[in-house]
Amino acid sequence: MKHIKTWQQAVEAGAGKKRPATCQRYAELAVELFNASVSPGEPCHYWPGVRGGDGRQGTIRLPAWVIGGQPVVRVHEYTGAIALTHVHLDGVAE
């Protein structure tokens, strides 16, 4: 996991892993990197369901955490957690 430098890379690396312990480690790393680089209040686009179209505008509400082996975050404009795979920070290239 030393080659992973960003939360986006950690999310991608953990996606599709079959072993729950491996998924959990990547999810925890993604959360650690996300929280180190993103503060509550930062603008974002998010997709609460299938990721398609332009998404919805929002702002990060709380630091990210892991739930059910998935890294998630809360945004002000939505009730519930949003997977980090469905969050794009405004002003950051994908």
C-alpha positions in Angstrom: 0.0 0.0 0.0 3.0 2.3 0.0 2.4 3.3 -3.6 -0.9 4.9 -2.7 -0.7 8.6 -2.2 -4.3 9.9 -2.4 -7.6 8.9 -1.1 -8.9 8.4 -4.6 -6.1 5.8 -5.3 -7.0 4.0 -2.0 -10.7 3.8 -3.0 -9.9 2.5 -6.4 -7.4 -0.1 -5.1 -9.9 -1.4 -2.5 -12.8 -1.7 -5.0 -13.5 -5.3 -5.9 -11.2 -6.9 -3.4 -12.7 -10.2 -2.3 -11.2 -10.5 1.2 -13.1 -8.3 3.7 -9.9 -7.6 5.7 -8.2 -6.3 2.6 -11.2 -4.1 1.8 -11.2 -2.8 5.3 -7.5 -1.8 5.2 -8.0 0.1 1.9 -11.2 1.7 3.2 -9.3 2.9 6.4 -6.5 4.2 4.3 -8.9 6.1 2.0 -10.6 7.6 5.1 -7.2 8.6 6.6 -6.0 10.3 3.4 -9.4 11.9 2.8 -9.6 13.4 6.3 -6.0 14.6 6.1 -6.7 16.6 2.8 -10.4 17.5 3.0 -12.1 19.7 5.6 -15.8 20.0 6.5 -17.3 22.8 4.5 -15.4 22.1 1.3 -17.6 22.2 -1.9 -18.2 18.9 -3.7 -20.4 17.1 -6.2 -21.9 13.8 -5.1 -24.1 11.0 -6.5 -26.4 9.4 -3.9 -27.2 6.5 -6.2 -25.7 5.4 -9.5 -22.9 7.7 -10.5 -24.1 9.3 -13.7 -24.7 12.8 -15.0 -23.4 15.9 -13.3 -24.2 14.9 -9.8 -25.5 17.2 -7.1 -23.7 20.2 -5.5 -23.0 20.1 -1.8 -20.5 20.6 0.9 -18.7 18.1 3.1 -20.4 17.9 6.4 -18.3 15.6 8.6 -15.0 13.8 8.3 -15.2 10.5 6.5 -15.4 7.1 8.2 -15.8 3.4 7.3 -19.1 1.7 7.5 -19.6 -1.9 6.3 -16.1 -1.9 4.8 -16.8 1.1 2.7 -15.3 4.6 3.1 -18.2 7.1 3.3 -18.8 10.8 4.1 -21.7 13.0 4.9 -22.7 16.1 2.9 -24.9 18.9 4.1 -27.5 18.6 1.4 -28.2 14.8 1.8 -29.4 12.6 4.6 -27.2 9.5 4.9 -23.7 8.6 4.0 -22.2 8.9 0.5 -19.5 6.5 -0.7 -16.2 8.2 -1.4 -16.5 6.6 -4.9 -19.5 8.9 -5.4 -17.8 12.2 -4.2 -15.9 14.6 -6.4 -14.3 17.6 -4.8 -14.9 20.8 -6.8 -11.7 22.2 -8.3 -10.0 18.8 -8.3 -9.3 16.9 -11.5 -10.4 13.3 -11.5 
